Amino acid sequence: RSGVQPNTITFNAAVSACEKGAEWEKSLHMFSLMQHGKIELDAMTTSAVLSACEKGREWGRALQFLSIVTGSRVDLDPTAFNAAIGACEKSNRWEHALHLVNVMGKTK
């Protein structure tokens, strides 16, 4: 079967659409599909998933996701950390937000 194969760019578009629609569950599902399809993540993917979690006030999911991608080859940019910090802030989890600020300072 021939056709267009999904890649990082197409998945980023889908994850970004989920983020804009505040569909955090679907954005995490897209991430899962990327992992299973061995499709490379990039900074845009991580930022969009974390922003979707922020909009959904899903601080626990944001921290879980951040933990998963921290061990990968993806460079986490300030946008990703800011979204995770925002998810903690919106859920009154200031201790976790402060921890992320500390972790962010130690990340290249």
N, C-alpha and C positions, 0 to 999 in steps of 0.2 A: 504494500500500500504506500503510495507516494503522497506527498503533500508537505505543507509547512510543519516543521517540527518545533515545538515550544522550546524557547531558550530563556536565558536570563532576562532579556529585554521584554519578551512577551509576558513572562511571569511578573516582572516588575510593574508592567502596565496593569495587570489583573490585581496585584497586591495594592497598588496605588488606588485603584478604583474602589477596592474594599475599604481602604483607609478613609477615603473621602466620604464614603457612605456609612462610616462608623460601624462597619461589619468586622469587628475584631476576630470573631470565630472563623469567618471565611478567610481572613488574611492569614491566620495561623494554619488553616487547612491548605492554603496555597503554599505556604512555607513547607509543610509536610510533603506535599506533592513534589516540590523542588528537591527535597532531600531524597525521596524515593527514586526520583528520576535522575539523580546525580547531576542536577543543574546547579551551576555555581551561583552562590549568593554574592551580593555586593552591598556597598553602603546604602544604596537606594532601597534595596529589599529590607534590610534591617530597620532603617528609619521608618519606612512605611508601615511595617508590622508593629513597631513600637508606638507609632503615632495612632494606629488603630486601637491598640490596647489603652493608650492614654485617653482617647475619646470615649472608650467604653468603661473607663475607670477600673480597668483590670490590672491593677498594680502587680498582683501576684503572677499573672500570666506574663506581664512585661518583664519581671525579674527572672522568671523561668526561661523565657526566650533569650534574654540577655546572657544568662548563664550558658545556654547552649551555644550561642554564636561566639561567645568570648573564646571558646576553645577551638574555633575554626580559624581559617586563614583570612577571614573578613576583617578589614580595618574598620573599627567603630569610630565614627566621627562624632563631633559634638551634637549634631542633630539627633542622633540615636540616643545618646545619653540624656539629652534634654527631654525627649519624649518619655523615656523611662522615669526620669525625675518628675515630670509633669503628672504621670500616672500615679506615682506615690503621693504627690502633693494633693491631687484631687480626691484622694482617698484618706487624707489625713495621716499618712504614714511618713511623717517627717524624719523618723530615725533611718528609714530605708533611703530616703532622698539624700540625707547627709552622707550615708555610706556610699551612695553612687557618686557623689561629688568627690569623695576621697578616692574611689576606684578610678574615676575619670582622670584625676591628676596623676595617677601612676601608669596610665595606658599611653602607649606611644601614639 
